[in-house]
């Protein structure tokens, strides 16, 4: 197996994690400083508690989030970006800006394509 092929699988896995449906929203929400679970839950529209928990664990495991438990009653848990995730955030912001800028053009292109293709 060539080096490029063997490296492609881990690269795809990393991209799947950081560009997943919920990961981008979590990373963008956490970019403004430490954030609590309930704040993330409100910030990431449509995510369930279970899905948020799973994604937080995955991002922590990947070294993108740090989970800090403060010794209070009840315990206060906050999530913050690691330096690696801060760098990633700059790229995600560019991607989000691009998507926002071109969503109308993409919608029009889809409508034109679908209209030309006729019924399937």
N, C-alpha and C positions, 0 to 999 in steps of 0.2 A: 504494500500500500504506500502510495507516495506521501511525502510529508504534508503537502497541501491538503490532500483528502483527509488525512488523520487529524489535522488541525481544524478542518472545516466543521466537524461535528461539535467540538467544544465551543467554537465560535457561534455556531447556530444555536446551541443551548443557551449561551450567555445572551444573545440577542433576543431569544424567545422570552427569557426571564425579564430583561429590562424593558422590552417593548410589548410586554403582555398587556392584555386588556386593562388590568387594574394597576399594574406597576407604575406606569407613567403618571397616573393621577396621584398615587401615593407619594412618589418622589417629588412631584411638583408641589404638592401640599406640604411636604416636610421641608422644603427648601427654605422656608421663611423662618426657620429656627425650630427648636424643640416643639414637638406637637404631641398631644395626648391622643389616646385611642378614639375617644368620643369625638374629638375635633376632626380626626382623620375620617371617621365614619360620616360626619356631616359634609366634609370637603369633597369626598369621592362619591359623586352621585350614583346611586343605584347599587352600591356594593353592600353585600350582606355582612353581618358580623363574622360569620365563619370564613367567608372569602377574604375579608380584610385580615383576619388572624393568620390564615394560610399564607397570604402574600407578604405580610410583615415578617413572618418566620423565614420565608424564602429569601427576601431581600436582606435580612439580617445574616442569614447563612452565607449569602453571596458577598458579604462585606460591604453592602451599600447603606445599611442602616445600623445605628447603635441603639440598643434598648437600654434605658436607664431606669432602674427602680429606686424610687426615693423611699426611705424608711419612715413612712407616715402611716396613720390609720385613717381611712383605708390607704393602701399603698398607692403612690402616685407613679405612674409609668409614662415615660416620654420617649419619643423616637426622634432621632436626628440623623441627618446625612453624614456620611463619612467623607473625607476629602475626595475619595474616588467618585463618590456619588455626586459631589458638588461639581466636579468636572463634567460628569455625565449630564447633569442638569442643564449646563450651558448648551449642550447639543440638543437635548429634549426641547428646550425653549425655542431654539431655532426651528425644529421640526413642527412644534405646535404653531408657531407664527406662520410658517409656510402653509400648513393645513388650513389655517384660518384665512389666509390671504387668497388661497386658490380653491376653497370649497365651492364657491359659486361657479367658477369655471369648470370644475369637475362635474358638478351637477348638470350644467348645460351640455357638456360633452357626453355624458351618459344619456341624457334625454335625446340628443341628436343621434347617437349611435343606436339606441333602442328604437327610435322612430324609423331609421333607415333599415334596420334589420327586419322590421315587421314582426308579426306574432310568431312565437316559437311553437 
